[in-house]
Amino acid sequence: MTMPALDAEHAPEQPPAAYDAVVLASFGGPEGQDDVIPFLRNVTRGRGIPDERLEEVSHHYRHFGGVSPINALNRDLHAALTAELAARGVNLPLLWGNRNWDPYIGDVLEQAHADGHRRVLAITTSAYSSYSSCRQYREDFGKALLERNLVGKLRVDKVRQYFDHPGFIGPFVEGVTDGLAQVRAQLAESGREGRIHVLFCTHSIPNADAAASGPRDRDFEEGAAYVAQHLANARVIMERAAADESDVDWSLVYQSRSGPPSVPWLEPDVNDALAGLPANGVAGVLLVPLGFVSDHMEVVWDLDTEALETCRDLGLAAVRTPTPGTHAAFITGMADLIAERLDGGPRPAETELGPWFDVCRPDCCANQRRAVPTVAGSDACDLTVNPDGPPADAAPAGRLPRG
């Protein structure tokens, strides 16, 4: 089953449009012990993973009472962004839908149509370019339109990836500035001396997904837009927060890998990187969750629990900086991204890589696991679903994304 995409052009900027609703789209997560296995079934649907295996990998949720922080964080984000849009006089309802837990994107879009909405603008809680963080959301929207019989009845457009938008970068600059001061205070209190190393942490993804990230007609540092975007952000942040700090170094590291050892993923892992720092004269560490919008499970477990434990075992002074969350600059930036598509105007970017494209280039962040047909109803040049095979949001074997 294949239908033509609504937009065939691949313009870097879309003209203003008359949207009648906005949807905040996110990953979703369980909200109690009874939700954990059903949630993991949603994440891994189509892969035939038995509940016994899912239970084995559920420990990070069980540790926190079966509750992922992500839904509460999204409620806070939704409330803050609703207030900001209202203060600007933007009289559009702000909806909220998840990929893997209630409220589901499909249900939200179906209700939006029932309420009379016909053109919806989507903004996601994922800033960078890769299959999982951008294109898969477009597939989710397309799948919902197809399964709910909304093709040709409801249009869903998505704002650009905002990895280097000032509203995203600003909170990290503030966090690194404050965090370095905190690490120095820890070192002074303990009487230790040594260098400080800033670890910019992001979600690891398979090398194949990294290589496919971004448009095919551009060359990127280390051959991947996903990697290049993080490196560009880290440089800007360090220039603004630590330009005069001669005893501070930094590197990009990865976390949250869950694929089989036979599949290469981006490295080094944050804990492996930490293990090598003391031998290089490092006494203090700043963990910066650069790849994440809020303090969800991959931050509170992989960094606050595992990485900080590694730091303690190594005798390193350590601080984890905040994510943007509901920082005033981030909320302003999210509203600005919505305003770009409603009214036009400035498209700010803090690195040489942006501003990113409103409309996907051909094969941008291509799905490496299967070909999927195209569905009309979006400004993405190939918003896709796979009605005859595993759902588009199924993860590759061995990979269990977390919310």
C-alpha positions as CSV (number, residue, x, y, z in Angstrom):
1,M,0.0,0.0,0.0
2,T,1.6,3.2,-1.2
3,M,0.3,6.7,-1.4
4,P,2.1,9.9,-2.6
5,A,3.5,12.3,-0.1
6,L,1.7,15.6,0.1
7,D,4.8,17.6,-0.3
8,A,7.5,16.6,-2.8
9,E,9.8,19.5,-2.4
10,H,12.6,19.5,0.2
11,A,12.7,23.2,1.0
12,P,14.8,24.3,4.0
13,E,12.1,26.6,5.2
14,Q,8.3,26.4,5.1
15,P,6.0,29.4,4.7
16,P,3.7,30.3,7.6
17,A,0.5,28.2,7.8
18,A,-2.9,28.4,9.5
19,Y,-2.6,25.7,12.1
20,D,-5.6,25.1,14.4
21,A,-3.9,23.0,17.0
22,V,-0.4,22.0,18.3
23,V,0.6,18.6,19.6
24,L,3.5,17.9,21.9
25,A,4.8,14.4,21.1
26,S,7.0,12.3,23.3
27,F,8.1,8.7,24.0
28,G,5.9,7.9,27.0
29,G,6.6,5.7,30.0
30,P,5.0,3.5,32.7
31,E,3.3,5.1,35.7
32,G,3.2,2.1,38.1
33,Q,4.5,-1.4,38.6
34,D,1.5,-2.9,36.7
35,D,2.3,-0.7,33.7
36,V,5.9,-1.8,33.2
37,I,5.5,-5.0,31.1
38,P,2.6,-3.6,29.0
39,F,4.7,-0.5,28.3
40,L,7.7,-2.6,27.3
41,R,5.4,-4.7,25.1
42,N,4.5,-1.5,23.3
43,V,8.2,-0.5,22.9
44,T,9.1,-3.9,21.5
45,R,5.9,-4.8,19.6
46,G,6.5,-6.9,16.5
47,R,9.7,-8.5,17.8
48,G,8.3,-11.5,19.6
49,I,10.2,-10.8,22.9
50,P,8.6,-12.9,25.7
51,D,7.5,-11.2,28.9
52,E,10.2,-13.1,30.8
53,R,12.9,-11.3,28.8
54,L,11.1,-8.0,29.3
55,E,11.0,-8.6,33.0
56,E,14.8,-9.1,33.0
57,V,15.3,-5.6,31.6
58,S,12.7,-3.8,33.6
59,H,14.9,-3.3,36.7
60,H,15.4,0.4,36.1
61,Y,11.7,1.0,36.2
62,R,11.1,-1.4,39.1
63,H,13.8,0.5,41.1
64,F,11.7,3.6,40.9
65,G,8.4,1.9,41.8
66,G,7.5,1.2,38.1
67,V,7.2,4.9,37.4
68,S,9.2,6.7,34.6
69,P,9.6,10.4,35.3
70,I,8.8,11.2,31.7
71,N,5.0,11.6,31.8
72,A,5.1,13.9,34.9
73,L,7.9,15.9,33.2
74,N,5.8,16.2,30.0
75,R,2.8,17.4,32.0
76,D,5.0,20.1,33.5
77,L,6.4,21.0,30.0
78,H,2.8,21.0,28.6
79,A,1.6,23.3,31.3
80,A,4.5,25.7,31.0
81,L,4.3,25.8,27.2
82,T,0.5,26.3,27.3
83,A,1.0,29.3,29.6
84,E,3.7,30.8,27.3
85,L,1.6,30.4,24.2
86,A,-1.4,32.0,26.0
87,A,0.8,34.9,27.2
88,R,1.7,35.5,23.5
89,G,-1.9,35.5,22.4
90,V,-1.6,32.2,20.5
91,N,-5.1,30.9,20.8
92,L,-4.5,27.3,19.8
93,P,-5.0,24.2,22.0
94,L,-1.8,22.4,23.0
95,L,-2.4,18.7,22.9
96,W,-0.1,15.9,24.1
97,G,0.5,12.5,22.7
98,N,3.0,9.6,23.4
99,R,4.5,7.0,21.2
100,N,4.4,4.2,23.7
101,W,2.0,5.0,26.5
102,D,-1.2,6.9,27.3
103,P,-2.1,9.4,26.0
104,Y,-1.3,7.7,22.6
105,I,-0.6,9.8,19.6
106,G,-3.2,8.0,17.5
107,D,-5.9,8.6,20.1
108,V,-4.9,12.3,20.4
109,L,-5.0,12.9,16.6
110,E,-8.3,11.1,16.3
111,Q,-9.8,13.3,19.0
112,A,-8.3,16.3,17.4
113,H,-10.1,15.6,14.2
114,A,-13.4,14.8,16.1
115,D,-13.0,18.2,17.7
116,G,-12.9,19.9,14.3
117,H,-9.1,20.4,13.9
118,R,-7.8,19.9,10.4
119,R,-4.2,21.1,10.4
120,V,-1.9,20.2,13.4
121,L,1.6,21.4,14.1
122,A,3.8,18.8,16.0
123,I,6.7,19.6,18.3
124,T,8.6,16.7,19.9
125,T,10.7,16.2,23.0
126,S,13.7,15.2,20.9
127,A,16.2,17.7,19.5
128,Y,18.7,15.9,17.3
129,S,18.7,14.2,13.9
130,S,18.4,10.4,13.8
131,Y,15.8,7.8,12.9
132,S,14.6,7.4,16.5
133,S,14.6,11.0,17.4
134,C,13.0,12.5,14.3
135,R,11.9,10.3,11.4
136,Q,10.3,7.7,13.6
137,Y,8.0,10.4,15.0
138,R,6.9,11.3,11.4
139,E,6.2,7.6,10.9
140,D,4.1,7.5,14.1
141,F,2.0,10.4,12.8
142,G,1.6,8.7,9.4
143,K,0.7,5.4,11.0
144,A,-1.9,7.1,13.1
145,L,-3.4,8.9,10.1
146,L,-3.6,5.6,8.2
147,E,-5.0,3.4,11.1
148,R,-7.5,6.0,12.2
149,N,-8.8,6.7,8.6
150,L,-7.6,10.3,8.7
151,V,-5.5,10.4,5.6
152,G,-6.7,13.4,3.6
153,K,-8.8,14.5,6.6
154,L,-6.1,15.7,9.0
155,R,-2.7,17.1,8.2
156,V,0.2,16.9,10.7
157,D,3.4,19.0,10.1
158,K,6.4,18.9,12.4
159,V,8.7,21.7,13.5
160,R,12.4,21.5,12.7
161,Q,15.0,19.7,14.9
162,Y,16.1,22.3,17.4
163,F,19.5,20.9,18.7
164,D,21.2,24.3,18.3
165,H,18.3,26.6,19.0
166,P,19.2,29.2,21.6
167,G,16.4,28.0,23.8
168,F,18.0,24.5,24.0
169,I,21.7,25.6,24.2
170,G,21.2,28.4,26.8
171,P,20.2,26.1,29.7
172,F,23.2,23.9,29.1
173,V,25.6,26.9,29.1
174,E,24.1,27.9,32.4
175,G,24.4,24.4,33.7
176,V,28.0,23.9,32.8
177,T,29.0,27.3,34.3
178,D,27.3,26.5,37.6
179,G,28.4,22.8,37.5
180,L,32.1,23.7,37.1
181,A,31.8,25.9,40.2
182,Q,30.2,23.0,42.1
183,V,32.9,20.6,41.1
184,R,35.6,23.1,42.2
185,A,33.9,23.5,45.5
186,Q,33.9,19.7,46.0
187,L,37.6,19.5,45.2
188,A,38.4,22.4,47.5
189,E,36.4,20.9,50.4
190,S,38.2,17.5,50.0
191,G,41.6,19.1,49.5
192,R,42.1,17.3,46.2
193,E,43.8,18.8,43.2
194,G,43.6,17.9,39.5
195,R,42.0,18.6,36.2
196,I,38.3,18.7,35.5
197,H,36.8,16.8,32.6
198,V,33.3,17.7,31.1
199,L,31.6,14.6,29.7
200,F,28.8,15.6,27.3
201,C,26.5,12.6,27.4
202,T,23.9,11.4,24.9
203,H,22.0,8.3,23.9
204,S,24.1,5.8,22.0
205,I,22.6,4.5,18.7
206,P,23.7,1.8,16.3
207,N,26.5,3.0,14.0
208,A,24.3,2.3,11.0
209,D,21.6,4.7,12.3
210,A,24.3,7.3,13.0
211,A,25.7,7.0,9.5
212,A,22.2,7.4,8.1
213,S,21.4,10.5,10.2
214,G,20.9,13.8,8.4
215,P,20.5,14.4,4.7
216,R,22.6,12.5,2.2
217,D,23.7,15.6,0.3
218,R,25.8,17.0,3.2
219,D,29.1,15.9,4.7
220,F,29.2,15.7,8.5
221,E,32.0,15.5,11.1
222,E,32.6,11.8,11.8
223,G,30.3,11.0,9.0
224,A,27.1,11.4,11.0
225,A,24.7,14.4,11.5
226,Y,23.8,13.0,14.9
227,V,27.4,13.0,16.1
228,A,28.3,16.3,14.4
229,Q,25.3,18.1,16.0
230,H,26.4,17.1,19.5
231,L,30.0,18.0,18.9
232,A,29.0,21.4,17.5
233,N,26.8,22.1,20.5
234,A,29.5,21.0,23.0
235,R,32.0,23.4,21.4
236,V,29.6,26.3,21.7
237,I,28.7,25.5,25.3
238,M,32.4,25.2,26.3
239,E,33.3,28.5,24.5
240,R,30.6,30.3,26.5
241,A,30.9,28.5,29.8
242,A,34.6,27.6,30.2
243,A,36.7,29.6,27.7
244,D,39.1,30.8,30.4
245,E,39.2,27.5,32.3
246,S,42.7,26.2,31.3
247,D,42.4,23.1,33.5
248,V,39.1,21.9,31.9
249,D,38.9,19.4,29.0
250,W,35.8,17.8,27.4
251,S,34.6,14.9,25.3
252,L,31.5,13.4,23.9
253,V,30.4,10.1,25.3
254,Y,27.4,7.8,25.0
255,Q,25.0,5.9,27.3
256,S,22.0,3.7,27.4
257,R,23.1,1.1,24.9
258,S,20.8,-1.9,24.9
259,G,21.6,-3.7,21.6
260,P,23.4,-7.0,21.2
261,P,27.2,-7.0,21.3
262,S,27.3,-8.1,17.7
263,V,25.8,-4.8,16.5
264,P,28.2,-1.8,16.7
265,W,26.9,1.2,18.6
266,L,28.4,4.6,19.1
267,E,31.2,4.6,21.7
268,P,32.8,5.3,24.2
269,D,30.3,4.4,26.9
270,V,30.2,7.0,29.7
271,N,31.4,4.5,32.3
272,D,34.3,3.3,30.2
273,A,35.3,6.9,29.6
274,L,35.2,7.7,33.3
275,A,37.4,4.7,34.1
276,G,40.3,6.2,32.1
277,L,40.2,9.7,33.6
278,P,42.1,9.4,36.9
279,A,45.2,8.1,35.1
280,N,45.2,11.3,33.1
281,G,45.2,13.6,36.1
282,V,41.5,14.2,36.3
283,A,40.1,14.7,39.8
284,G,36.6,16.1,39.0
285,V,33.9,15.3,36.4
286,L,30.9,17.2,35.1
287,L,28.3,15.0,33.5
288,V,26.2,17.0,31.0
289,P,23.1,15.2,29.6
290,L,23.4,17.1,26.3
291,G,21.2,14.6,24.3
292,F,18.2,14.9,26.6
293,V,15.3,17.4,27.0
294,S,14.3,16.3,30.5
295,D,15.4,14.2,33.5
296,H,13.7,11.0,32.3
297,M,14.8,7.4,33.0
298,E,17.9,7.5,30.9
299,V,19.1,10.5,33.0
300,V,18.0,9.4,36.5
301,W,19.2,5.8,36.0
302,D,22.1,5.8,33.6
303,L,23.7,9.0,34.9
304,D,22.4,9.7,38.4
305,T,22.5,6.1,39.4
306,E,25.1,4.2,37.4
307,A,27.6,6.9,36.2
308,L,27.7,8.8,39.5
309,E,28.3,5.5,41.3
310,T,31.2,4.9,38.9
311,C,32.5,8.4,39.9
312,R,32.3,7.5,43.6
313,D,34.1,4.2,43.0
314,L,36.9,6.1,41.2
315,G,37.2,8.8,43.8
316,L,36.1,11.5,41.4
317,A,34.3,14.7,42.4
318,A,31.3,14.7,40.2
319,V,28.2,16.8,39.4
320,R,25.4,16.1,36.9
321,T,24.0,19.3,35.3
322,P,20.3,19.9,34.7
323,T,18.4,19.2,31.5
324,P,16.4,22.0,29.9
325,G,13.2,20.7,31.4
326,T,11.0,23.7,32.1
327,H,13.8,26.3,32.1
328,A,12.3,29.6,31.1
329,A,14.7,29.9,28.1
330,F,13.7,26.4,26.8
331,I,10.0,27.2,27.1
332,T,10.5,30.5,25.3
333,G,12.5,28.6,22.6
334,M,9.8,26.0,22.1
335,A,7.2,28.7,21.7
336,D,9.5,30.5,19.2
337,L,9.8,27.3,17.2
338,I,6.0,27.1,17.0
339,A,5.9,30.8,16.0
340,E,8.3,30.1,13.1
341,R,5.6,28.0,11.5
342,L,2.7,30.1,12.5
343,D,4.0,33.5,11.6
344,G,7.4,33.2,9.9
345,G,10.2,35.3,11.1
346,P,13.7,34.6,12.5
347,R,15.1,31.0,12.5
348,P,18.0,31.3,15.0
349,A,20.7,28.7,15.4
350,E,23.8,28.7,17.5
351,T,26.1,26.5,15.4
352,E,27.2,26.5,11.8
353,L,25.0,23.4,11.1
354,G,21.6,25.1,11.6
355,P,19.0,26.2,11.4
356,W,17.8,22.7,10.5
357,F,15.3,21.9,7.7
358,D,11.5,22.0,8.2
359,V,11.1,19.4,5.5
360,C,13.1,16.2,5.5
361,R,15.6,15.8,2.7
362,P,15.5,12.5,0.6
363,D,16.6,9.5,2.7
364,C,17.3,11.8,5.7
365,C,17.6,9.6,8.9
366,A,16.5,6.6,6.9
367,N,15.1,3.6,8.6
368,Q,17.9,1.0,8.5
369,R,15.8,-2.0,9.3
370,R,13.2,-2.1,6.6
371,A,11.7,-0.2,3.7
372,V,8.3,1.4,4.5
373,P,5.8,2.9,2.1
374,T,4.7,6.5,2.0
375,V,1.5,8.1,3.3
376,A,0.1,11.5,2.5
377,G,-0.7,14.1,5.0
378,S,2.4,15.9,6.2
379,D,5.2,18.3,5.3
380,A,7.7,15.4,5.6
381,C,8.7,14.3,2.1
382,D,8.3,10.6,3.2
383,L,6.2,10.3,6.2
384,T,5.8,6.5,6.4
385,V,4.0,3.6,7.9
386,N,4.3,-0.1,7.3
387,P,0.8,-1.6,7.3
388,D,1.9,-5.0,6.0
389,G,4.8,-5.6,8.5
390,P,6.0,-4.8,12.0
391,P,4.8,-1.4,13.2
392,A,7.0,1.5,12.4
393,D,7.9,2.2,16.0
394,A,9.3,-1.3,16.6
395,A,12.9,-1.1,17.8
396,P,15.7,-3.3,16.3
397,A,16.3,-6.6,18.0
398,G,18.0,-6.3,21.4
399,R,17.2,-2.6,21.7
400,L,14.9,-1.4,24.4
401,P,14.5,2.4,24.4
402,R,13.5,3.9,27.6
403,G,11.3,6.8,28.6
